[in-house]
């Protein structure tokens, strides 16, 4: 699970309307030195002049308005050192706060994202979740830091930052939003489940919410099975376009247009024999028997290792763009799955920097040893990290709204994980409100959008750039639910080169289907349809 650049930006139109609705000017930033928060230190409270600013980690942001920068250290335990920063525009504040999520093992503050929010009139905050390392070593024999990373840092940042914003402007917030992808997606779901009072609206992207299952049956499985059987099973980057071409030939036209984008891979079938090298065929254009087996294990999932339903396989689509650097590896490290998975087992679970993946027992007891590992005060690894509770009733009752997206071509976290969670909420809502009402009740506050062929939080051959915040804000403020989200694919993924295509993202289980007439690169020529009806 790695952090990828977020796929949204706030619109100028939303900023303009918000700023006109509730303009605000603030007193001197330096007065915030006097803020009193238990077990917390204010390390900076400075007015930053407009223009360019160099953040604490060297990140340079420009075109900034004047803003108040507050840097904080919080110590909720004797072994906690949670750092976060809050940036607030000194003029034109729109009355709203944004908390930003992290990626991977975090260990950084997202200065560029905070800056983007401030340019558009928001007060915003980001935290390092209690450490500055990106490799998981912080967790070794530091259970309180695991708690900080798991859930405490985001909640603490949220509550304290909101209080600082209120004090700075001497007026209450009109609303608070959270957004994050990957680790940040897990953080967003956990906020809605564990702390439903923190945010009015949440955007969740490609979440690693089913954390223990993901690390066992995702990262560890793929590292050990795909790469440890034989050096011949390695999937180098050259394999990606070969597989992608075969998948497109089998499945691309199902949405009514053949364009390299697989709108809904469910039902797609790939004959593995089409990948296998034939006698005399150039080995650079095909796969070995071991590589074909590795590819099919990727799609099929770890059903031979874990209980049925424990973790899904991956979906078809976008392989040529999404697989390189994620599945490719020098034997036997397992690509991104090994690089991300091994530190978790070494430093979070088994407390052994020399832990060897070959020692893991693929049994019920072996899996339970991870899930039930006690971190501190009786809390297990699963309780600290997993954000799988379908009960969002408290979040819903206070008017909370959530928009959730996931790339169907994500080679890091299967898109089916998000579908499974969404469907668990539908089932829970049905039990709460009556048979047949689950979908309608869920759609009233929570919608899932699957992104065709998109990779982990970005990339992919299809439309992969979209802005959910205007619609989330409209939903929170006015109750207008999003019927679809328009996504854009730029030429070479560079905005300055122009638009290649647009496509609607539809609330699951709907998917976009070409109407049969008009330019197939224009979103208006697609309709959101439920393939099950």
C-alpha angles and dihedrals in degrees: 000000000000136000116255129184111281118255101223142068130189113255123242089228092059090049093050095050093044095047093049091048096054115007114182137187123194139211123247115316091219091070086073089074085081095057110128117213123161115255090358135113128205105220098176138014108169139150109237114208120230120274127041124005131185111214125217093268094048096263109148119213124182141186087048125161117223109286143173114244119202120184118195140188116199127191110192088162134023089257097043126104106168114178124194139159131217120200120192129181110239091216134033098018108177094215094253138112129209125199114199127214131223139229138232112342086338113207094161143083115237099233097165091054093047089051092052091054093048092051087059098049102265130127105229141184139192132182137205087223091237105308144052101223123104099196103066095252091121089074096060105119092338106110094168090057089052088055090048091051094042100055116317100080096055093047093045092048090049097052096041095043092050089053092050091050092051091049094047095051095031090226136089126262118258092208144341128221135191128200133179143143130216104349085010090054090055089048091052094051091046090052091054092047103038103026107024092165094063101077139027093203133020133191113202122192130190091328126204086210097137086061105167093042090048095051094044103037098024112035100022096038094051093043094049102036103033096042110020101057094073140333085244091068094062113121106218120194092264089068094063099074091043092056092040092054092050092048093050092049090053101041115011100096096054093097093055099264134067106224108131092267121108105206098190117011093187107117093020113137127197122197103218091207090074088067097050120103113251122215108287095009118138105260090220091067100050145031135258121241089257092050092049089052090050092051093050091048087055091055097037097050131218098305091135092058108035138039116282112276094017095116134354132230123246127271131242124257143076096030096145092059103027105044103059113100091009103067098018115096149157106249124295106006099087102229118256091340091061095040091053099033103048097059090054093056093041100047107019104036116020101024091223122120088196096052113147120214090220089071094063113113111223093210136105088262092050093051092045091052088065099040094045098042104131113232101182140322092014095304113135128212089255092052093049098048113019115098098186103120107127092199105105095150095120092050090048094045093058091051097262119164128198132194115192127188135181133179113242088211095052107140092188105052117017115244088225088071090067092044090051092052093047091050090049089057091049090052092048092049089050091055091048099046106023140281113303094020099085097093095045093046091049094047089054090072110003131049132177123210118194112205114217115242093342117147128219104327092322148015127052132126096276136065103306106160118084142148116223098169100085091053093043090051091048090050093050097042102037106014093244106148119214111254091187141342121230113228126193134209113204122203106273086352089285116127093205090062093060139246119313098180144336128214136177119248107215132209107260131285086032119084132187118265128185112250092218100248136069132029109331089210092066120085094217089068092063129076129205107241135172106236090201092063 
